[in-house]
Amino acid sequence: MLSRRDAAWDLAIYDRDNQLILVVEVKNKINALADWAAQLRRNILAHGIFPKAPYFLMVFPDRFYLWSNVAAQLDQSEPTYTIDACSILQPYFEQAGVSANQINPQSLELIVASWLSEVIHSEKLPEQIDSSEQWLIESGLYPAIAGGHFDHEAVA
């Protein structure tokens, strides 16, 4: 029997209307290729125990893969966006005194939650977003999660 935590994403973000908008799976693997991430995503979704959302973000210490508007898709499609995570996560790694190669899975999840929390609560206008995070604007994720909140169990 699965517990609620066993059937939950690493992180889940709800929009202002309390609708699940983004699910995040955090993996502590360096140099994960897009096709490997797509296969992992397909395997996770194939089990049907996880709630689906319009945005799916797979996070690795060095790379993010984002699938957008894929709530009903179970195929092994390539990510909509492939993002170099170094410029986004490096300040957090430096603050924690670790490198992408040294970080443990729990710490990586906390760092990603911190970064996403900053995005959710940011008061920056889209044109003020750093160029390394323009994919947030292009994908529609930035306005979708702005003012939202985490699933409280996911960050407990």
NORTARA-V507051 format. One record per pair of residues at least 4 apart in sequence whose C-alpha atoms are under 6 Angstrom apart, sorted by the first residue. I is the first residue (numbers start at 1). J is the second residue. Records with the same first field share a line. If there is no record, write none. Layout:
# NORTARA-V507051
I: J / J
This chain:
# NORTARA-V507051
2: 6
7: 49 / 50
8: 50
10: 24 / 25
11: 23 / 24 / 154
12: 22 / 23 / 150 / 151
13: 21 / 22 / 149 / 150
14: 18 / 19 / 20 / 21 / 148 / 149
15: 19 / 145 / 148
16: 147 / 148
20: 53
21: 53 / 54
22: 53 / 55 / 56
23: 56
24: 56 / 57 / 58
25: 58
26: 58 / 59
27: 60
28: 60 / 105
29: 60
38: 76 / 78
39: 76
42: 46 / 74 / 75 / 76
52: 71
53: 71
54: 68 / 69 / 70 / 71
55: 67 / 68 / 69
56: 66 / 67
57: 65 / 66
58: 64 / 65
59: 64
60: 64
61: 100
62: 85 / 86
63: 83 / 84 / 85
64: 82 / 83 / 85
65: 79 / 81 / 82
66: 79 / 80 / 81
67: 79 / 80
85: 89
86: 90
93: 97 / 98 / 99
98: 102
113: 117
118: 122
120: 145 / 146 / 147 / 148
121: 147
124: 128
135: 139
136: 141 / 142
137: 142
142: 146
